[in-house]
Amino acid sequence: MNTTRQACDRALTRRRFLRQAATAVTAFHLLPGRAGAQRSKARLKFAVIGINHEHIFRMVQAVRDGGGELALIFDPDPDPTHGAKFLRENAGVARARTEREVLESKDIALVVTDALPAKRAQIGIRAMRAGKDVLADKGGFLNLADLAEARRVQAETKRIYSISHNERLLLPVSMKIDELLQAGAIGRVTHMQGVGPHGLFGHGPREPWFWTRAGRGGILMDIGAHQADQFLHYVGAEGAEVVAAQVGNFENPEHPEFEDYGHVQFRSKAGTGEATVTFYSGKDTTGFLLNLAGTEGRMEVKKHAGKIAIVKRDGSRKEYSVSSKQPCPFGSRLVDDVLNRTETAMPQAHAFLASELAVRAQLAAVRLNKKPSA
């Protein structure tokens, strides 16, 4: 299942990507209108197509923080919880009657989509064909065919197709991680271990599509996509592939297609990685963990607590605390990329390769507790 691509190897080097990420925070503090404030004059106008997850709030706010103006919204069937709230909070934004109205609008430079997972890829593809750049929520692809088409259309149109991996891009602690790694805090990263426990009802009631394979894909395509993104970013992309994967349903037998447990192992020429993700009962996420092993020590991260510990080879330990109010530069960098045709927010090859690893992990996964056929 080797997923190496020459284009990816040329476009994505770990050192360059970490250097960009580490320097972005300082530059971001110099920008006017950061951390939630709308600039007095918008740098670009963007639209939303599809509102089916709580992530839409953070995605839109990130683009607004970067100087974007939400100018148009289209969703004929918004999520009754998050969609309804989003529309109330953005009541002053114009509503499009059709998707075509958005795609034909000459004022719209960027389309943000948090539509149903099964619809995100084709929305993004249509947007690129219409000359728009795209920011899609994670879980951007549920099959390799859509991914191949998106790669082909992106290459033809030269549009941006970015994925919002918010566990890395929109958590302030991640900015400090990049800064420390660039400074050589643990040397060269050779292994990643990620733990992503999600509360099953942390985003409110779940709609019927959430429990189905056709609607959601599976746990490794969904929240496992964050782990694929992190592996490429922290360890390295060259030669990246899925080694093994497992999924299971331990707490939700009433939904036989659903998976509440997933585990995946990655490797590349730079090192190895593994991750465990869960969707167990409860309302609250219990805290994302990230452990990185390097040639000069290791890094232990409690993401939601904003805590980082560096343990050197000699056993010395240094701890850092990151404020949750620290701004994240992803939105500003994305707007810059749209305007300047650059790749500072997320290299295009990275966006597609992370998605490919997530899809391949799901396709390769062994079901741990599958009931035997009668």
C-alpha positions, 0 to 999 in steps of 0.5 A: 500500500505504498502511497509515495508520489514524486510530486509529494516528495518534491512539494513536502519536506518536513523541515521546510513545513515545520520552519514555515509553521514555527515562524508563522506565529510571530508573523501572525501577531503582527497582522491587524484584525487577528483573534476573532476581529473582522478586518475593516476591509475584507481581503476576500469574500468566501461562501459556505456550502453545507453545514453539518458539523460543529467544525463549521464555526471554527473553520469560518472564524479562521477565515474571518480572522485571516481577513475573509468576509462570509458573503454567501451561504447555501445549505438546503438541509442544514444540520438541525443543531449546528446548522440552525445555530450557524444560520441564526448567528449569521442571519445577516449573510445572504442566502443562496438559493442554489449551489450554482448561484455560489459557484457562478458568483464572481465575488466568491474566491473560496468555498468552505464546506462542512457538508455531509462527509459523503458529499464534501468531495464532490462539492469541492470538485465542483467548486474547483471546476468553477474556479474557486479554492476550497476548504473542506472539513476533515474526513474530506474523502470516503473513497479513492475514486473521489480522491483521484478525481480531486487530484486530477481536477486540482492539477488541471485548475491549479485551485487550492483544496485544503482540509481543516485538520483542526486538531493540529491547525486550530489548537494553539498548543500545536503552534508551540509544538512546531516552534519547539521541534524547529528549535531541535528540542527532541532532535529528528522525530522518528515516531509518533503516537496519537490518542484521540478519544472523542465523546460520542455526543460531544457535538450534540445529537447525532443524525441518522447518517452518522451511524452508517458506513455510506454516510460517514465512511468509518472511524479511520476516515473520520477522526483518524484523518487527524492522525494521518495529518499529524504523522505526515507533519511531524514524522515525514511524508516520503514513502508514507504508507499504512502498515496495519489497521483495526476497527471495532464496535464495542459500545454501540451494538444497536448501530451495526455499521458504526465503529467506535474504536480504531487503531492504525500504524503508519511508516515512512522513510523518516520513521513510524507512527501509530494512533488510537481513536475512539467514539465512546459514550459520553458528551465530553472529549477526554483529552487528545494526547500526542507523544513524539520520540526523537533522536535527542529526547521525547515530547509529551503533549496533552493537547486540550490542557495546553501542556507540553513536556520535553524529556531529554536523553539524560532524563531532564524534563522541561514543561510548557503551558500554552494559553488557549487564547493564543491565535492560530495562523492557519486562516491568515495563511490560507487567505494569503495562499488564495491571494498569492497562489502559494502553499503556506497554510497546507501544501497541496500534496500534504492535503491529498496524501493525508486523506489517502492514508486515512482512506487506505487505513479504513479500507485495510482495517480488520474488524475486531469483533465482527459477528460471524456469519450465520 
